[in-house]
Amino acid sequence: MTETTAITGALPGTGNDFEELRRSGRTYVDKTDYIFEIAVFNGPFILTRPANFGKTLLLSALASLFAHGTEYFEGLKIAGHWRDSGEYNVITIDFGGSYESVKSLDTHVCAAIEEAARLSDTDLYARKGDSLHIPLTHRGPELMGSLLENSKRKTVLLIDNYDAPLSLPGLPEEQIKAFSLYLTEFFTIVNSSIGNLRFLLVTGVMPVPLSEMFAIFSNYINLTLDSENAALLGFTPDDVSGFMGNELSRAAQVLGCDQKQLLRSINRYYGGYRMTIDSPVEVINPRSLMRFLANPAAGFRNYWPESGGRYASLAVNWLRSLPEDILSNIMEVLSGPYSLKENYGYIGTPPGSALYHTGYLSVRTIKNELGRRRVILTPPNLNTTVTLLAIYFTLVSETPVSEADIGDIASGVREGLTGGYPEALVAALNRGLALLAFDRQDSFENSRNLRDIVFTILLLSGLAAERADTGTASAPDIAAEYLKNWKNCRTVIRLRLAGPGEDAEALLSETGTELRNAFSENGSENTEKIALVVSAQDRRITRWQKI
């Protein structure tokens, strides 16, 4: 099943109904080769992925496959390979939503089960022997057991957002435990009737251990860290170019770049998710990509808060646990191959690996000083990096900065670069230096700390910024890419820190010469070179030159 069938239509938007996507001719990125490899088995399967990565659409496709065979899969990879012609009772239960109490959750679950019973003509109140000997305290799990036991056919059970009741912002600890006990009871009943199931898949964002609900299934298969299914959800660059070629071409034309350049930018802003340590691919956030392609003229906006905002409290707790060097710790969190397999609850401060499951961090491997590979967690893209930095500076730092101040700084930086006003850029950078000094006096004691601050300011301004590990005469300290007149432009910055008694004018002249020599061959009209001299005593830029 390696053939690729590129079927392009209107963008799917936020549609989660597989059959409706297929009927309307909207784009469906073909993941049915992965679906086939899962659906031929019975499960039970567990799959966690960040919010808005396509879990609900995956369940909808599975529901269609088991209910109607390949009726809606014409032209997709699975067509011609699926041989299961059985008739199944297909049930999807979505735990997503806001619940004031366990009672309201139970009411929601009961309604879903009663509707499933109606559609499958199942008598929920018939007794078939004494197969269930589990004391129950809630009606929903009891109805679930009756539905599975009394169904005339094997059941395909698809559970979406199983952990949603546990992740409501500001939920008291006692209520979290109550929801957890309810879910434990529900999955215990499901496990007791596992012989009546043809297929079981449970999806969510985070594996939650409070009730050890996963341990209820003695032989479940966790797809989360399975490298063979790393691209099951989310879009690879090949997915984007193969299934959204028309939209990609249109966006490239709007932004004045070729499609390869555009794909690189898309990956930097919205991609970079490596779901497993040995994953062969990185994937792009579907929600962010759809928002961008729907309106490319708006540029590469930060759409991550729409996906990860529900889990911002986890980010706050994690950021509060970091040492002082916030930027370095955000960019590289030491981890290990087993820490990603841990389960995390919503009580207390979670470790950094919890943010891997919610999508704030992604896994990478790098070489250590011994030449061996070590596992780290790092923000997958610019959007998540900016979101974490903004959370830190507005909520966590010793001297929080208002969102309005960060917005003003960002606006000044963008105006200075895109409008060709170095004075506005320098003014915005100086304001940022005054507010974002990491609450540390040593921020202006060496060039590396200073470079980190300016780099952070550019990131918070929504620019694709890069910093050199060490400043050299042949490389800029910082480079930033941005859109100017719908064209991709680049500014390289060389920073110099002037200590007490140093001649700032001489430093500026020397820095300008270095920039001029290093980039003499780069005559592109879309590249600017700026030399900056920062006074350690005044803690601000006192000299600047546009080369």
C-alpha positions as CSV (number, residue, x, y, z in Angstrom):
1,M,0.0,0.0,0.0
2,T,2.7,2.5,-1.0
3,E,0.9,4.2,-3.9
4,T,0.0,7.9,-3.5
5,T,-3.2,9.3,-4.8
6,A,-3.3,13.1,-4.7
7,I,-6.9,14.2,-4.7
8,T,-7.2,18.0,-4.3
9,G,-10.4,20.0,-3.7
10,A,-11.5,22.8,-1.4
11,L,-9.6,23.0,1.9
12,P,-11.2,20.8,4.6
13,G,-11.2,23.7,7.1
14,T,-12.1,22.4,10.5
15,G,-14.4,19.6,9.2
16,N,-14.3,16.4,11.3
17,D,-16.9,14.4,9.5
18,F,-15.1,12.1,7.1
19,E,-18.2,11.2,5.0
20,E,-19.2,14.8,4.6
21,L,-15.7,15.7,3.4
22,R,-15.8,13.0,0.8
23,R,-19.4,13.9,-0.3
24,S,-18.6,17.6,-0.7
25,G,-15.3,17.0,-2.6
26,R,-13.2,18.8,0.0
27,T,-9.6,17.8,0.5
28,Y,-9.0,14.7,2.6
29,V,-5.3,14.0,3.2
30,D,-5.1,10.3,2.6
31,K,-4.0,8.5,5.8
32,T,-5.9,5.3,5.0
33,D,-2.7,3.2,4.6
34,Y,-2.1,3.8,8.4
35,I,-5.8,3.2,9.1
36,F,-5.7,-0.1,7.3
37,E,-2.7,-1.3,9.4
38,I,-4.6,-0.5,12.6
39,A,-8.1,-1.5,11.6
40,V,-7.2,-5.1,10.6
41,F,-6.6,-5.8,14.3
42,N,-9.0,-5.6,17.2
43,G,-7.1,-3.4,19.7
44,P,-7.6,-2.1,22.2
45,F,-5.6,0.9,21.0
46,I,-4.7,4.1,22.8
47,L,-3.6,7.2,20.8
48,T,-2.7,10.6,22.3
49,R,-1.8,13.6,20.2
50,P,-2.0,17.4,20.7
51,A,-5.3,19.1,20.3
52,N,-6.6,19.8,16.7
53,F,-4.3,17.2,15.1
54,G,-7.0,15.2,13.4
55,K,-8.0,12.6,16.1
56,T,-11.8,13.2,15.6
57,L,-11.5,13.0,11.8
58,L,-9.5,9.7,12.2
59,L,-12.3,8.3,14.3
60,S,-14.9,9.4,11.8
61,A,-13.0,7.7,9.0
62,L,-12.8,4.5,11.1
63,A,-16.6,4.7,11.8
64,S,-17.3,5.0,8.1
65,L,-15.0,2.1,7.3
66,F,-16.6,-0.3,9.7
67,A,-20.2,0.9,9.0
68,H,-20.1,1.2,5.2
69,G,-17.0,-0.6,4.1
70,T,-15.1,1.3,1.4
71,E,-18.2,3.2,0.1
72,Y,-16.6,6.6,0.9
73,F,-13.0,5.5,0.3
74,E,-12.9,5.4,-3.5
75,G,-9.5,6.6,-4.8
76,L,-7.8,6.3,-1.4
77,K,-5.0,3.9,-0.6
78,I,-7.2,1.5,1.4
79,A,-9.5,0.9,-1.6
80,G,-9.1,-2.6,-2.9
81,H,-7.2,-3.8,0.2
82,W,-10.0,-3.8,2.8
83,R,-11.6,-7.2,3.0
84,D,-13.6,-7.0,6.2
85,S,-17.3,-7.2,5.2
86,G,-18.7,-7.7,8.6
87,E,-21.7,-5.7,9.9
88,Y,-20.9,-3.9,13.1
89,N,-22.6,-1.8,15.7
90,V,-20.4,1.4,15.5
91,I,-20.4,3.6,18.5
92,T,-18.5,6.9,18.9
93,I,-18.5,8.6,22.3
94,D,-16.9,12.0,22.7
95,F,-16.0,13.0,26.2
96,G,-15.2,16.5,25.1
97,G,-17.1,19.4,26.5
98,S,-17.4,21.3,29.8
99,Y,-19.0,19.5,32.7
100,E,-20.0,21.1,36.0
101,S,-20.0,17.8,37.8
102,V,-19.8,14.1,37.4
103,K,-23.6,14.1,37.1
104,S,-23.5,16.3,34.0
105,L,-20.8,14.1,32.5
106,D,-22.9,11.0,33.2
107,T,-26.0,12.6,31.6
108,H,-23.9,13.3,28.5
109,V,-22.6,9.7,28.3
110,C,-26.1,8.2,28.9
111,A,-27.6,10.3,26.1
112,A,-24.8,9.1,23.7
113,I,-25.4,5.4,24.6
114,E,-29.2,5.6,24.4
115,E,-28.8,7.2,20.9
116,A,-26.4,4.4,19.9
117,A,-28.9,1.8,21.2
118,R,-31.7,3.4,19.3
119,L,-29.8,3.3,16.0
120,S,-28.7,-0.3,16.5
121,D,-32.0,-1.5,17.8
122,T,-30.5,-2.7,21.0
123,D,-32.6,-3.3,24.2
124,L,-30.5,-1.7,26.9
125,Y,-32.6,-3.2,29.6
126,A,-32.6,-6.9,28.5
127,R,-30.6,-9.3,30.7
128,K,-28.3,-11.8,29.1
129,G,-27.1,-13.9,32.0
130,D,-25.0,-12.6,34.9
131,S,-21.9,-11.6,32.9
132,L,-21.3,-8.4,34.8
133,H,-20.4,-8.6,38.5
134,I,-19.0,-5.1,38.9
135,P,-20.5,-2.8,41.5
136,L,-21.5,0.4,39.7
137,T,-22.2,3.9,41.1
138,H,-23.2,5.7,37.8
139,R,-25.8,5.0,35.2
140,G,-23.5,5.7,32.1
141,P,-21.1,2.8,32.7
142,E,-24.1,0.5,33.5
143,L,-25.7,1.4,30.2
144,M,-22.4,0.9,28.4
145,G,-22.2,-2.6,29.8
146,S,-25.8,-3.3,28.7
147,L,-25.2,-2.0,25.2
148,L,-22.2,-4.2,24.7
149,E,-23.7,-7.3,26.2
150,N,-27.1,-7.0,24.5
151,S,-26.0,-5.8,21.0
152,K,-27.0,-8.2,18.2
153,R,-23.7,-7.6,16.5
154,K,-20.1,-7.1,17.4
155,T,-19.4,-3.5,18.4
156,V,-16.8,-1.0,17.1
157,L,-16.2,1.4,20.0
158,L,-14.5,4.7,19.3
159,I,-13.7,7.0,22.3
160,D,-12.7,10.6,21.6
161,N,-11.2,13.1,24.0
162,Y,-11.3,10.6,26.9
163,D,-9.1,12.9,29.1
164,A,-11.2,16.1,28.4
165,P,-13.1,16.1,31.7
166,L,-9.7,16.1,33.6
167,S,-8.3,19.0,31.7
168,L,-10.8,21.8,32.3
169,P,-8.9,24.9,33.4
170,G,-9.1,25.7,37.1
171,L,-10.7,22.3,38.0
172,P,-10.4,21.6,41.8
173,E,-8.4,18.6,42.8
174,E,-11.4,16.8,44.3
175,Q,-13.4,17.2,41.1
176,I,-10.5,15.9,39.0
177,K,-10.4,12.8,41.2
178,A,-14.2,12.4,40.9
179,F,-14.1,12.6,37.1
180,S,-11.1,10.1,37.1
181,L,-13.1,7.6,39.2
182,Y,-16.0,7.9,36.7
183,L,-13.7,7.2,33.8
184,T,-12.1,4.3,35.6
185,E,-15.6,2.7,36.1
186,F,-16.5,3.3,32.5
187,F,-13.4,1.7,31.1
188,T,-13.6,-1.2,33.6
189,I,-17.0,-2.0,32.1
190,V,-15.7,-1.8,28.6
191,N,-12.9,-4.1,29.4
192,S,-15.2,-6.6,31.0
193,S,-17.1,-6.9,27.7
194,I,-14.0,-6.8,25.5
195,G,-15.1,-10.1,23.9
196,N,-18.0,-8.3,22.4
197,L,-15.9,-5.8,20.6
198,R,-14.6,-6.0,17.0
199,F,-12.4,-2.9,17.5
200,L,-11.6,-0.3,20.2
201,L,-9.6,2.9,19.9
202,V,-9.4,5.5,22.7
203,T,-7.9,9.0,21.8
204,G,-7.0,12.0,23.8
205,V,-4.3,14.6,24.4
206,M,-2.5,13.3,27.5
207,P,-2.2,9.9,29.1
208,V,-3.6,10.3,32.6
209,P,-2.6,7.9,35.4
210,L,-4.9,9.1,38.2
211,S,-7.2,6.1,37.9
212,E,-4.7,3.9,36.0
213,M,-7.5,3.5,33.5
214,F,-5.1,2.4,30.8
215,A,-3.9,-0.5,33.0
216,I,-7.4,-1.8,33.0
217,F,-6.8,-3.2,29.6
218,S,-4.2,-6.0,30.1
219,N,-3.0,-6.0,26.5
220,Y,-3.7,-2.5,25.0
221,I,-1.5,-1.2,22.3
222,N,-0.2,2.4,22.7
223,L,0.2,4.0,19.3
224,T,1.4,7.3,20.7
225,L,5.2,6.5,20.6
226,D,5.0,4.0,17.7
227,S,7.4,5.4,15.1
228,E,5.5,3.5,12.3
229,N,2.4,5.7,13.0
230,A,4.3,8.9,13.6
231,A,2.6,10.5,10.5
232,L,-0.9,9.1,11.2
233,L,-2.0,12.5,12.4
234,G,-0.8,15.9,11.3
235,F,0.5,16.7,7.8
236,T,3.9,15.9,6.4
237,P,5.5,18.3,3.8
238,D,4.7,15.7,1.2
239,D,1.1,15.7,2.3
240,V,0.9,19.4,1.9
241,S,2.5,19.5,-1.6
242,G,0.6,16.4,-2.7
243,F,-2.9,17.2,-1.5
244,M,-2.9,21.0,-1.3
245,G,-0.8,21.9,-4.3
246,N,-3.3,24.5,-5.6
247,E,-3.6,26.3,-2.3
248,L,0.2,26.1,-1.8
249,S,0.8,27.6,-5.3
250,R,-1.7,30.4,-4.6
251,A,0.0,31.2,-1.3
252,A,3.4,31.2,-2.9
253,Q,2.2,33.6,-5.5
254,V,0.7,35.9,-2.9
255,L,3.9,36.0,-0.9
256,G,6.3,36.2,-3.8
257,C,8.3,33.1,-3.2
258,D,8.6,29.6,-4.7
259,Q,6.8,26.6,-3.2
260,K,10.0,25.1,-1.7
261,Q,10.7,28.3,0.2
262,L,7.1,28.5,1.3
263,L,7.1,24.9,2.6
264,R,10.2,25.7,4.6
265,S,8.5,28.7,6.1
266,I,5.4,26.7,6.9
267,N,7.4,24.1,8.7
268,R,9.3,26.7,10.7
269,Y,6.1,28.4,11.9
270,Y,3.7,25.5,12.1
271,G,5.6,22.2,11.7
272,G,8.5,20.5,13.4
273,Y,6.5,18.0,15.4
274,R,8.5,14.9,15.8
275,M,6.2,12.5,17.6
276,T,8.6,9.7,18.4
277,I,12.3,9.6,19.2
278,D,13.1,7.6,16.0
279,S,10.4,9.1,13.8
280,P,11.4,9.3,10.1
281,V,9.2,12.4,9.6
282,E,8.1,15.6,11.2
283,V,4.5,16.8,10.9
284,I,2.7,20.1,10.6
285,N,-0.1,21.3,12.8
286,P,-3.3,20.9,10.6
287,R,-5.3,23.7,12.2
288,S,-2.6,26.3,11.9
289,L,-1.8,25.2,8.3
290,M,-5.5,25.5,7.3
291,R,-5.8,28.9,8.9
292,F,-2.7,30.1,7.0
293,L,-3.7,28.7,3.6
294,A,-7.1,30.2,3.9
295,N,-5.6,33.7,4.1
296,P,-1.9,33.7,3.2
297,A,-2.0,37.5,2.7
298,A,-2.3,37.8,6.5
299,G,1.2,36.3,6.8
300,F,2.5,33.7,9.2
301,R,0.3,34.5,12.2
302,N,0.5,32.6,15.5
303,Y,-2.4,30.2,15.5
304,W,-1.0,28.0,18.2
305,P,-3.0,29.4,21.1
306,E,-6.2,28.2,19.3
307,S,-4.8,24.7,19.7
308,G,-2.8,24.7,22.9
309,G,-4.6,27.3,24.9
310,R,-6.6,24.8,26.9
311,Y,-3.3,23.5,28.4
312,A,-1.7,26.9,29.1
313,S,-1.8,26.2,32.9
314,L,0.6,23.3,32.3
315,A,3.0,25.6,30.6
316,V,2.8,28.1,33.4
317,N,3.6,25.5,36.0
318,W,6.5,24.1,33.9
319,L,8.0,27.5,33.3
320,R,7.9,28.3,37.0
321,S,10.0,25.2,37.6
322,L,12.8,26.3,35.2
323,P,16.1,27.8,36.4
324,E,16.9,31.4,35.6
325,D,18.2,31.0,32.1
326,I,14.7,30.7,30.7
327,L,15.5,30.9,27.0
328,S,18.1,28.2,27.1
329,N,15.9,25.9,29.1
330,I,12.9,26.5,26.8
331,M,15.0,25.7,23.8
332,E,16.5,22.5,25.2
333,V,14.9,20.4,27.9
334,L,16.9,17.3,28.8
335,S,14.7,14.2,28.6
336,G,15.1,10.5,28.2
337,P,13.5,7.7,26.1
338,Y,11.4,6.5,29.0
339,S,10.2,9.8,30.4
340,L,8.0,10.2,27.3
341,K,6.2,7.0,28.2
342,E,5.2,8.3,31.6
343,N,1.6,9.2,32.3
344,Y,0.8,12.6,33.7
345,G,-2.0,14.0,35.8
346,Y,-3.5,17.4,36.2
347,I,-2.7,17.6,40.0
348,G,0.5,19.3,40.9
349,T,3.3,20.6,38.6
350,P,3.8,18.3,35.6
351,P,7.3,17.6,34.2
352,G,8.4,19.1,31.0
353,S,7.5,15.9,29.2
354,A,3.8,16.6,29.8
355,L,4.2,19.5,27.3
356,Y,5.4,17.0,24.7
357,H,1.9,15.4,24.8
358,T,0.1,18.7,24.6
359,G,2.3,19.9,21.7
360,Y,4.2,22.7,23.3
361,L,7.4,20.7,23.0
362,S,8.7,18.1,20.5
363,V,11.3,15.4,20.8
364,R,14.7,15.6,19.2
365,T,18.0,13.7,19.6
366,I,21.4,15.5,19.6
367,K,25.0,14.4,20.1
368,N,26.5,14.9,23.5
369,E,30.1,15.6,24.3
370,L,30.9,11.9,24.0
371,G,29.4,11.7,20.5
372,R,26.4,9.7,21.6
373,R,22.8,10.6,21.1
374,R,20.8,12.2,23.9
375,V,17.1,13.0,23.9
376,I,15.9,16.5,24.4
377,L,12.6,18.3,24.2
378,T,12.3,21.6,22.3
379,P,9.6,23.8,20.9
380,P,8.8,22.4,17.5
381,N,8.3,25.7,15.8
382,L,8.3,29.5,16.1
383,N,4.6,29.6,17.1
384,T,5.1,27.4,20.2
385,T,8.3,29.1,21.1
386,V,6.7,32.6,21.0
387,T,3.7,31.3,23.0
388,L,5.9,29.9,25.7
389,L,8.0,33.1,25.9
390,A,4.9,35.2,26.0
391,I,3.5,33.1,28.9
392,Y,6.7,33.5,30.7
393,F,7.1,37.2,30.4
394,T,3.4,38.0,31.1
395,L,2.6,35.5,33.8
396,V,5.8,33.9,35.3
397,S,8.7,36.4,35.4
398,E,9.5,38.3,38.6
399,T,8.5,41.5,36.9
400,P,5.7,40.5,34.5
401,V,5.3,42.5,31.2
402,S,1.8,43.3,30.0
403,E,0.5,41.9,26.7
404,A,0.0,45.5,25.5
405,D,3.7,46.2,26.1
406,I,4.8,43.1,24.2
407,G,2.4,44.1,21.4
408,D,3.8,47.6,21.2
409,I,7.4,46.3,21.1
410,A,6.5,43.7,18.4
411,S,4.7,46.4,16.3
412,G,7.7,48.7,16.5
413,V,10.1,46.0,15.5
414,R,8.0,45.0,12.5
415,E,7.4,48.6,11.4
416,G,11.1,49.3,11.7
417,L,12.0,46.3,9.5
418,T,9.2,46.2,7.0
419,G,8.9,50.0,6.7
420,G,12.7,50.5,6.4
421,Y,12.9,52.7,9.5
422,P,16.0,51.6,11.5
423,E,15.2,54.3,14.1
424,A,11.8,52.6,14.9
425,L,13.6,49.3,15.1
426,V,16.2,50.6,17.5
427,A,13.6,52.3,19.7
428,A,11.5,49.1,19.9
429,L,14.6,47.0,20.7
430,N,15.6,49.5,23.4
431,R,12.2,49.2,25.0
432,G,12.4,45.4,24.8
433,L,15.9,45.5,26.4
434,A,14.4,47.6,29.3
435,L,11.5,45.1,29.9
436,L,12.8,41.7,28.9
437,A,16.1,41.4,30.7
438,F,15.1,38.0,32.3
439,D,15.1,39.8,35.7
440,R,18.9,39.3,35.8
441,Q,21.6,41.9,36.2
442,D,24.1,39.7,34.2
443,S,22.0,40.1,31.1
444,F,24.3,43.0,30.0
445,E,27.5,41.4,31.2
446,N,28.4,39.4,28.1
447,S,27.5,39.3,24.5
448,R,25.8,35.9,24.6
449,N,23.2,37.1,27.2
450,L,22.6,40.2,25.2
451,R,22.2,38.3,22.0
452,D,19.6,36.1,23.7
453,I,17.5,39.1,24.7
454,V,17.5,40.6,21.2
455,F,16.7,37.2,19.8
456,T,13.8,36.8,22.2
457,I,12.5,40.3,21.2
458,L,12.5,39.3,17.5
459,L,10.8,36.0,18.2
460,L,8.1,37.8,20.2
461,S,7.7,40.1,17.2
462,G,6.6,37.2,15.1
463,L,9.8,37.0,13.0
464,A,11.6,33.8,12.0
465,A,14.8,34.6,13.9
466,E,18.0,32.6,14.3
467,R,21.0,33.2,16.6
468,A,24.5,32.1,16.2
469,D,26.0,30.0,19.1
470,T,29.0,32.2,19.0
471,G,29.5,35.5,17.2
472,T,32.2,35.3,14.5
473,A,33.5,37.7,11.9
474,S,32.0,35.6,9.1
475,A,28.5,35.1,10.6
476,P,25.9,37.4,12.0
477,D,24.9,37.2,15.6
478,I,21.3,37.2,14.7
479,A,19.3,36.8,11.4
480,A,15.6,37.5,11.0
481,E,13.3,36.8,8.1
482,Y,10.0,38.6,7.5
483,L,7.6,39.6,4.8
484,K,8.0,43.0,3.2
485,N,5.8,44.0,0.4
486,W,4.7,40.3,0.2
487,K,8.3,39.3,-0.4
488,N,10.5,37.3,1.9
489,C,13.2,39.6,3.3
490,R,16.1,39.1,5.6
491,T,18.0,41.3,8.1
492,V,21.3,40.3,9.6
493,I,22.4,41.9,12.9
494,R,25.8,42.2,14.5
495,L,25.8,43.2,18.1
496,R,28.7,44.6,20.2
497,L,28.6,45.2,23.9
498,A,30.5,48.4,25.0
499,G,31.9,48.1,28.5
500,P,32.8,51.1,30.7
501,G,35.5,53.2,29.0
502,E,35.2,51.6,25.6
503,D,34.8,53.8,22.5
504,A,31.4,53.1,21.2
505,E,32.0,54.9,17.9
506,A,35.1,52.8,17.3
507,L,33.2,49.6,18.1
508,L,30.5,50.6,15.7
509,S,33.0,51.3,12.9
510,E,34.7,48.0,13.5
511,T,31.4,46.1,13.6
512,G,30.2,47.8,10.4
513,T,33.4,46.8,8.6
514,E,33.0,43.2,9.7
515,L,29.5,43.1,8.4
516,R,30.4,44.7,5.1
517,N,33.3,42.2,4.6
518,A,31.3,39.2,5.7
519,F,28.4,39.9,3.3
520,S,30.1,41.8,0.5
521,E,29.0,39.0,-1.9
522,N,25.4,39.2,-0.8
523,G,24.0,42.0,-2.9
524,S,20.4,40.9,-2.6
525,E,18.1,43.9,-2.4
526,N,16.0,41.9,0.1
527,T,18.8,41.5,2.7
528,E,19.7,44.3,5.1
529,K,22.7,44.6,7.4
530,I,22.6,46.4,10.8
531,A,25.3,47.0,13.3
532,L,24.3,47.7,16.9
533,V,26.4,48.8,19.9
534,V,24.9,48.3,23.3
535,S,26.2,50.2,26.4
536,A,26.5,47.8,29.3
537,Q,26.3,50.8,31.7
538,D,23.2,52.3,30.1
539,R,21.6,48.9,29.2
540,R,20.5,50.2,25.8
541,I,21.6,50.6,22.2
542,T,23.6,53.8,21.9
543,R,25.0,53.5,18.4
544,W,23.6,51.9,15.3
545,Q,24.4,51.8,11.6
546,K,22.6,50.4,8.6
547,I,25.2,49.0,6.2
